[in-house]
Amino acid sequence: MLIPMSDPIALPTLITTEPAPRTQRSAAADVAAGAVLWILLLGIAYIAAMFAGFYAMAADGCPVDAPCAAAEAAGRAIYLQWGGIAAIIVGTFVGSVVQARRGRYWFYWPLVGIGLVVLCTVVTAGMANAAFAL
């Protein structure tokens, strides 16, 4: 038995340059994703800050009583790592609060912070690695 087909789904025939109507944003999903990503950001930032303690091994060949260029370079890498992570956390927090107060999505700010913490760690690890050659 053949079932007659009804009219297919009507396709839009009017092409406009107006943007699509804005749908309601899901505040609950934004807050849930943002909270999970903030916990992840803080965990990664803590691990990266503790990892900076290993940079001191670049100064293992330095004498105890005398100044050493490797120890100074490793110290700068450690301070830059800690300062960079602190600045990233503060900047990410400010960005999240500003976006939330404007009623916009803010869950992506911790993602940006995670990327910057990883970048900061890569740069400072390179600095500590270069301190071995001093």
Secondary structure, DSSP 8 states (H G I E B T S, - for coil): -----------------S--------HHHHHHHHHHHHHHHHHHHHHHHHHGGGGGGGGTTS-SSS--HHHHHHHHHHHHHHHHHHHHHHHHHHHHHHHHHTTS--THHHHHHHHHHHHHHHHHHHHHHHHTT-
